[in-house]
Amino acid sequence: MNALGKLFLKGLAVVIPAVLTLAITWWLAWGAERLLGRLLKEVLPEGWYIPGLGLVLAMALIVVIGMLSQVLIFQRLGKFGERLLNRLPLVKTVYNAAKDFIGYFSPDSKAMQKVVLVRLPGQDFEMLGFVTRESFSSLPFEPQSDDPVAVYLPMSYQLGGYTLFLDRECLRAVDMNFEEAMRLVITAAVTRRDSNGPGG
C-alpha cells in the first residue's frame, strides 16, 4: 500500500498541473467563444459561422488592441479613459492594481527582471526576491538608506508577499530569469526542473 500511495501522489503531481492549465485555458476560450461567437452568429450570413470563430476573433482583437496601443491618438484616448476610471473610488483601486500586476509581465516592462538573494542585516538566511524599484523620486517618501532598493519577496504557494526597502549591500544578484525564479519561490523550491530542463 505504501508503494501504491507513492505512485498515486506521483500521478497527482502530473495530473493536477495539467488539469488546472487545461481548465483555465478552456474557461477563457469558452468565455470568448460564448460572447463573441454569439455576436458573429448575428452578424454573419446563415451558415457562415464555424465553432471556434469567436476564439479566433478574440485573439485577433487582442492583437489589434496591442497594435493600436502604439499609435499616439489611441494612447491619448487610453489615458483619457484611465482618468475617467481613476475618478471612481472603488473602480480605480481594482483597475490600477490589475494594471500594475499585468504590467509586470509585459515585454516592455523592466520591473522584477532582476532576481536577487536578500540577506537581512544580522541574519544568516537568504530569501529570493525581485527588484521592483531603484529610483524613489516619484514617491512621497525616501527610504532611510544610503543606496535604497525596493525588493518584492513573494510567498510560497499563495498570492502574497512583502515589499522591503533595503540597502543595495543586502542584495546578491542571481543569474535566473523571472519565470524560473518565480516558479522556484511559488513551489517552495520543491521544483526539480533546472534552467536546462524542459520548460526552463
Beta strands, then each sheet from edge to edge (+ up, - down):
strand 1: 114-118
strand 2: 127-133
strand 3: 148-154
strand 4: 161-167
strand 5: 171-173
sheet 1: 4+ 3- 2+ 1- 5+
end
